[in-house]
């Protein structure tokens, strides 16, 4: 049975972001990926089919939709994640597994990689989409993230900023990619949790003062490449 998590997003300015981070620094644990006081660097390669189904369902605000991506951290291929993210209204479910650089390159070239025959295996679902929907790389999305975690409720709070994009999908994972800044919000606050959100965290965040958004980095970066 799939266990969906709640995901809410809010727009915030850089000033608001730092104010909220100062509050959270005293009570929450930071993410393991953090390699500086500013957080860590994420680079994701997003895939879509010939009909751009993932893009269109996100733009149209369809209640049920899916994203396919490969993700690396801090410009390193030491940790490569293959991910499929499903969304049902404001609830998300993610399938994730580690893959090798060789497997990453195979997927970028439209080739299948070793997998089980389980619908819980993201590699199997990637292979299936490659074979039946001509799934291919579409855009690279890069940004900086500061993340906090809290055990009860499996809470994860992230601040994303400096979103950039690149069309050099065949060079994903290389150090010398050329990026274009993406127009949009200064920073985006994302809140994820399972069954409940502790009240003291809500009080710290003061969400009533922030504007909720359906912000999609994938959609913004795809649109930016058309400008």
Number of C-alpha atoms within 10 A of each C-alpha: 3 9 10 17 22 19 18 18 21 19 21 22 15 15 11 17 20 13 12 17 20 11 13 19 11 8 14 18 14 19 18 11 15 17 11 9 8 11 21 20 21 19 22 25 26 21 26 22 18 9 11 14 15 18 22 13 15 20 13 8 12 12 12 14 18 18 19 24 20 25 22 20 20 16 15 14 16 13 14 20 20 24 23 20 15 17 20 15 13 15 18 22 17 17 18 17 13 17 18 14 13 10 18 22 16 13 21 21 13 16 16 19 17 10 13 12 11 10 11 13 17 22 27 18 20 26 20 16 18 19 13 10 16 15 23 22 22 21 23 28 23 27 17 20 23 22 25 22 20 18 10 12 15 14 21 21 23 20 24 24 21 15 25 21 26 22 20 16 19 15 14 23 23 11 9 8 14 10 15 15 14 20 12 13 16 17 21 25 27 19 19 21 23 17 12 13 18 12 8 9 16 11 10 13 18 10 12 9 10 15 10 16 13 13 18 13 19 22 15 19 24 20 12 16 13 6 5
